[in-house]
Amino acid sequence: QEAEVYTVISGRNICDDVAYINPQNGYKITKYLEGARVCDPLNADDVKKCMDKLRDFHRMQIKVDHEFDVFGQLEFYEQLWKGAASVYRDYTETKKHILELKKYIHAYAKQKVLCHIDAVPDNFLFFTDTDGKEEIRLIDWEYAGMCDPVMDISMSAIYSYYDAEQTEKLLEIYLKRKPSKEEYYSVFANAALGGFLWCLWAVYKAALGEEFGEYTIIMYRYAKKYYRKLRKL
């Protein structure tokens, strides 16, 4: 799927320049960007430029043959636990609440386009091209697929450890206007889902010996906190 995405977006000044990619084993070689830096999520100018880049990408309405199904991914990562119990005492209740969001996600979903899914600050690279002009490229398209564009905003917010106010502001920057009630709802619903997803991913990774420290619990708290916020809304 990642190889398919790179084929479709190649030459559009969106992504890193791929010299080689093997769909069978996942090996990829890309051109090195000299002097590149990542986005600073606390720098307003950086964030605006990245949201402009993301919005322009979404407006291209690029299509591929696969979707990013967040609910399918939740089940996939849970299955990788192979029956092991969750470290969270209220996991069963939290999962039940998260799955309740499915009907609302579908009700408020906009037209699906190719989305990055992992459009977090670390995946936006700023660099200077040969003409001395600043460019931005998005890297790491492992999860990319057809989805509601708001998912990219939600994922960016939770990875940046934004609070609710910062998340609302990020949505405003992306839209370049005041969001509707439904758009606010959608960004927090997707943020709750994203938090739960990456928590499951991190728990699985921990079983393999990789530790993510506070990241795992922060993602889990996003799932619980934004579910409660949505209930109030």
Sequence and secondary structure as in RCSB ss.txt:
>XXXX:A:sequence
QEAEVYTVISGRNICDDVAYINPQNGYKITKYLEGARVCDPLNADDVKKCMDKLRDFHRMQIKVDHEFDVFGQLE
FYEQLWKGAASVYRDYTETKKHILELKKYIHAYAKQKVLCHIDAVPDNFLFFTDTDGKEEIRLIDWEYAGMCDPV
MDISMSAIYSYYDAEQTEKLLEIYLKRKPSKEEYYSVFANAALGGFLWCLWAVYKAALGEEFGEYTIIMYRYAKK
YYRKLRKL
>XXXX:A:secstr
 HHHHHHHHTTSSSB  EEEE TTT  EEE   TT EE  TT HHHHHHHHHHHHHHHHT    S B  HHHHHH
HHHHTTTT   S TTHHHHHHHHHHTHHHHHHH    EEE S   GGGEEEEE TTS EEEEE   TT EEE TH
HHHHHHHHHTT  HHHHHHHHHHHHTS   HHHHHHHHHHHHHHHHHHHHHHHHHHHTT   THHHHHHHHHHHH
HHHHHHH 
